[in-house]
Amino acid sequence: MTQPFDSRVGAYALIIRDEQLLLTHWNPRHPGFEGAWTLPGGGMEPGEQSEQTMVREVFEETGFHVDSDGLVNVHSYWMSPEQRLDGQQRGNHACRVIYRAHITGGELAVEENGSSDDVAWIPLTQIGRTKRLDLVDQALRLAGLAGQVEGAPTPPETVAEQDVSTEPGRGGER
């Protein structure tokens, strides 16, 4: 018998310019986790298509307008109840749709009152030394770009990006 679990679909952008990767600093403002760098993107809203989600989330988190350059791939991630930051006592299956994208306008800006607290262009040669979520490594691997990243002495963070509130035990709210 299957145990109850939650699921979340998110869409993310792999944006590379001048051998730098655009990343946002995901900070769930949770006492047990200080955050890490990840791809811009996030959860789908009701009625959205994944590409629309990616475009909206990139703008919200970075201030940039983007166009999609196509689907990279889809990656799923299973979180046990112990890995969840929201205190829910059931697993969560995260489905992450990854697109390549390019900037068409806007200006670099940090999201206000959201789950991201910084945005930056990180040189590909520094990704391996940057505290990051596993999504970054998965996206680069799926896009065939993992070889452009020098070494990885800092392993990616084992916490998956997830929608969590600022208070443990109140899940799903942003």
BALO-715356 format. One record per residue: y, z, x of N, C-alpha, C in turn. Coordinates in steps of 0.2 Angstrom, whole numbers, padded with zeros to 4 digits, always signed. Example, Ala and Ser with C-alpha at 12.3 -4.5 7.8 and 13.67 -1.06 7.14 Angstrom:
BEGIN
-0028+0039+0066-0022+0039+0062-0016+0039+0066
-0011+0035+0064-0005+0036+0068+0000+0039+0064
This chain:
BEGIN
-0006+0000+0004+0000+0000+0000+0006+0000+0004
+0011-0004+0003+0017-0005+0006+0022+0001+0005
+0025+0004+0010+0029+0010+0009+0036+0007+0008
+0040+0010+0004+0047+0008+0002+0051+0007+0009
+0055+0002+0009+0060+0001+0015+0066-0003+0012
+0071-0003+0016+0077-0006+0015+0077-0013+0019
+0081-0017+0017+0082-0023+0021+0090-0025+0021
+0091-0029+0026+0098-0031+0027+0099-0037+0031
+0102-0042+0028+0103-0049+0031+0110-0049+0034
+0111-0051+0040+0117-0051+0043+0118-0058+0047
+0124-0060+0048+0125-0067+0051+0130-0065+0057
+0128-0068+0063+0132-0067+0069+0134-0073+0073
+0139-0073+0077+0141-0079+0080+0140-0078+0088
+0138-0083+0091+0137-0084+0098+0143-0088+0100
+0148-0086+0103+0154-0089+0105+0155-0089+0112
+0155-0094+0116+0156-0094+0123+0161-0099+0125
+0166-0096+0129+0172-0100+0131+0173-0099+0138
+0174-0104+0143+0175-0103+0150+0170-0098+0153
+0164-0098+0151+0158-0094+0154+0159-0087+0152
+0163-0086+0146+0163-0079+0144+0161-0079+0137
+0158-0073+0135+0155-0072+0128+0160-0067+0124
+0161-0069+0118+0165-0065+0114+0161-0060+0111
+0163-0053+0112+0159-0048+0109+0163-0043+0106
+0161-0039+0101+0164-0034+0098+0161-0027+0100
+0164-0022+0100+0161-0015+0101+0160-0012+0095
+0153-0011+0093+0151-0008+0087+0151-0001+0088
+0155+0002+0083+0155+0010+0084+0154+0012+0077
+0148+0015+0075+0147+0018+0069+0150+0024+0067
+0154+0027+0072+0157+0034+0072+0152+0039+0069
+0146+0039+0073+0141+0043+0072+0140+0048+0077
+0139+0055+0076+0139+0060+0081+0133+0058+0087
+0128+0055+0085+0123+0054+0090+0123+0047+0093
+0128+0043+0093+0128+0037+0096+0135+0034+0097
+0137+0033+0103+0144+0031+0105+0146+0024+0104
+0141+0020+0102+0142+0013+0101+0140+0008+0107
+0140+0002+0106+0139-0003+0111+0142-0010+0109
+0142-0014+0114+0144-0021+0113+0139-0025+0109
+0141-0030+0105+0137-0034+0101+0141-0040+0099
+0137-0045+0096+0140-0051+0094+0144-0050+0088
+0150-0053+0087+0154-0053+0080+0149-0055+0075
+0150-0051+0069+0146-0053+0063+0144-0047+0059
+0140-0048+0054+0138-0042+0050+0135-0044+0044
+0135-0039+0039+0131-0040+0033+0133-0045+0028
+0129-0048+0025+0130-0053+0019+0133-0049+0013
+0138-0052+0010+0140-0049+0004+0137-0053-0002
+0136-0050-0008+0133-0054-0014+0136-0061-0015
+0131-0065-0015+0133-0072-0017+0135-0076-0011
+0136-0073-0005+0138-0077+0001+0132-0081+0004
+0133-0086+0007+0128-0090+0012+0129-0087+0019
+0124-0087+0023+0124-0084+0029+0130-0087+0034
+0131-0093+0033+0136-0096+0037+0143-0094+0035
+0144-0093+0029+0151-0090+0026+0151-0083+0029
+0146-0079+0029+0146-0072+0031+0148-0072+0039
+0145-0076+0043+0147-0077+0050+0155-0078+0051
+0157-0083+0047+0164-0085+0048+0169-0079+0046
+0167-0076+0040+0171-0070+0037+0171-0064+0042
+0165-0063+0044+0164-0057+0049+0168-0058+0056
+0167-0064+0058+0171-0065+0065+0178-0064+0064
+0181-0067+0058+0188-0066+0057+0190-0059+0057
+0186-0055+0052+0187-0048+0051+0187-0044+0058
+0182-0045+0062+0181-0041+0068+0185-0044+0074
+0187-0050+0074+0191-0053+0080+0197-0056+0079
+0199-0057+0073+0206-0061+0072+0205-0068+0073
+0199-0071+0075+0199-0078+0076+0196-0082+0070
+0198-0088+0068+0195-0092+0064+0190-0096+0068
+0184-0097+0065+0179-0101+0068+0176-0106+0064
+0173-0111+0067+0168-0116+0063+0162-0115+0067
+0157-0116+0062+0150-0116+0065+0148-0122+0069
+0144-0121+0074+0141-0127+0078+0134-0127+0076
+0132-0124+0071+0125-0124+0070+0121-0118+0071
+0115-0118+0068+0110-0112+0068+0107-0112+0075
+0107-0106+0078+0103-0105+0084+0096-0103+0082
+0095-0098+0078+0089-0096+0076+0090-0089+0071
+0084-0087+0069+0084-0080+0065+0080-0075+0069
+0082-0069+0069+0078-0064+0073+0078-0058+0068
+0072-0055+0067+0072-0049+0063+0070-0043+0068
+0072-0038+0065+0072-0031+0069+0069-0026+0064
+0064-0022+0065+0062-0017+0061+0064-0010+0064
+0067-0006+0060+0069+0000+0061+0065+0006+0058
+0063+0010+0062+0059+0016+0058+0064+0021+0055
+0062+0025+0051+0067+0030+0048+0070+0034+0054
+0067+0035+0059+0070+0039+0065+0075+0035+0068
+0075+0029+0068+0080+0025+0072+0087+0024+0067
+0086+0025+0061+0092+0024+0057+0097+0029+0058
+0103+0027+0058+0109+0032+0059+0111+0035+0052
+0109+0033+0047+0112+0035+0040+0107+0040+0037
+0102+0043+0040+0098+0048+0038+0093+0046+0032
+0093+0040+0031+0088+0038+0026+0081+0039+0028
+0076+0041+0024+0069+0042+0026+0064+0036+0025
+0067+0030+0026+0063+0024+0025+0065+0019+0030
+0060+0015+0032+0062+0010+0037+0067+0005+0034
+0069+0001+0039+0074-0004+0037+0072-0011+0041
+0072-0016+0037+0070-0023+0041+0077-0027+0041
+0080-0028+0047+0086-0031+0048+0084-0039+0049
+0087-0043+0046+0086-0050+0047+0093-0053+0049
+0093-0056+0056+0099-0057+0059+0099-0065+0060
+0104-0068+0057+0105-0076+0057+0110-0077+0062
+0108-0081+0067+0113-0082+0073+0115-0089+0073
+0122-0090+0074+0125-0096+0074+0129-0097+0080
+0129-0103+0083+0134-0105+0088+0141-0106+0084
+0146-0105+0087+0153-0106+0084+0158-0107+0089
+0163-0110+0087+0169-0111+0091+0176-0109+0088
+0180-0107+0091+0187-0105+0089+0191-0111+0087
+0194-0110+0081+0199-0115+0078+0206-0113+0077
+0207-0106+0078+0213-0103+0077+0213-0096+0077
+0219-0093+0075+0219-0086+0075+0221-0083+0082
+0222-0076+0082+0223-0073+0088+0219-0067+0089
+0217-0065+0095+0212-0059+0096+0215-0053+0093
+0212-0050+0089+0214-0043+0086+0208-0039+0085
+0209-0033+0085+0204-0028+0084+0204-0026+0077
+0198-0025+0074+0197-0024+0067+0200-0017+0066
+0203-0016+0060+0206-0010+0058+0201-0006+0053
+0199+0000+0054+0195+0004+0049+0188+0001+0048
+0185-0002+0052+0179-0005+0051+0174-0002+0056
+0168-0006+0057+0163-0003+0061+0164-0006+0069
+0169-0010+0070+0171-0012+0077+0177-0009+0079
+0177-0007+0085+0183-0003+0087+0186-0007+0094
+0183-0013+0095+0186-0016+0101+0183-0023+0101
+0187-0028+0104+0184-0035+0105+0186-0037+0112
+0182-0041+0115+0184-0043+0122+0179-0050+0123
+0182-0053+0128+0178-0059+0131+0175-0056+0137
+0168-0056+0138+0165-0053+0143+0162-0059+0147
+0163-0059+0154+0160-0064+0158+0152-0064+0157
+0149-0070+0157+0142-0070+0157+0139-0066+0163
+0142-0066+0168+0139-0063+0174+0140-0056+0174
+0143-0053+0169+0144-0046+0168+0140-0043+0162
+0137-0047+0158+0133-0045+0152+0128-0040+0154
+0124-0042+0160+0119-0037+0162+0121-0030+0164
+0127-0029+0165+0130-0023+0167+0133-0019+0161
+0133-0023+0155+0137-0020+0149+0132-0017+0144
+0134-0011+0142+0130-0007+0137+0131-0012+0131
+0125-0014+0128+0125-0019+0123+0119-0018+0118
+0120-0020+0112+0114-0020+0108+0110-0025+0109
+0103-0025+0107+0098-0029+0109+0100-0036+0106
+0104-0037+0101+0105-0043+0097+0109-0048+0102
+0112-0045+0107+0116-0050+0112+0110-0053+0116
+0105-0049+0119+0100-0052+0123+0096-0057+0119
+0094-0055+0112+0090-0060+0108+0094-0066+0107
+0100-0066+0105+0104-0072+0104+0104-0077+0110
+0106-0074+0116+0106-0078+0122+0099-0081+0123
+0094-0077+0122+0087-0080+0124+0085-0085+0119
+0087-0084+0112+0085-0089+0107+0090-0096+0108
+0095-0095+0111+0100-0101+0112+0098-0104+0119
+0093-0101+0123+0091-0104+0129+0096-0103+0135
+0100-0097+0134+0106-0096+0139+0104-0089+0143
+0098-0086+0142+0097-0080+0145+0097-0081+0153
+0096-0087+0155+0096-0088+0163+0103-0088+0165
+0108-0089+0161+0115-0088+0164+0118-0081+0165
+0114-0076+0162+0116-0069+0163+0113-0067+0169
+0117-0064+0174+0114-0061+0180+0111-0054+0179
+0104-0054+0180+0101-0047+0180+0102-0044+0174
+0099-0038+0173+0100-0034+0167+0099-0027+0169
+0102-0024+0174+0101-0017+0176+0102-0012+0171
+0107-0014+0166+0108-0009+0161+0104-0012+0155
+0098-0008+0153+0095-0011+0147+0099-0011+0141
+0097-0016+0136+0101-0016+0130+0100-0010+0126
+0104-0008+0122+0104-0002+0118+0098-0003+0113
+0094+0002+0112+0088+0001+0107+0090+0002+0100
+0096+0004+0098+0098+0005+0092+0101-0002+0089
+0098-0004+0083+0100-0010+0080+0107-0009+0076
+0111-0014+0076+0117-0014+0072+0115-0013+0065
+0118-0008+0061+0116-0007+0054+0123-0004+0051
+0123-0005+0044+0128-0003+0040+0127+0005+0039
+0132+0009+0042+0131+0016+0041+0138+0019+0039
+0138+0024+0036+0144+0027+0034+0146+0032+0040
+0151+0035+0040+0153+0040+0045+0150+0047+0044
+0147+0048+0039+0143+0054+0037+0136+0053+0037
+0132+0057+0041+0125+0056+0040+0122+0058+0033
+0117+0054+0031+0115+0055+0024+0118+0051+0019
+0123+0047+0021+0126+0043+0016+0126+0035+0018
+0121+0032+0017+0119+0026+0020+0122+0020+0016
+0123+0014+0019+0125+0008+0016+0132+0007+0015
+0137+0012+0016+0144+0011+0015+0147+0010+0021
+0152+0005+0021+0156+0004+0027+0163+0007+0026
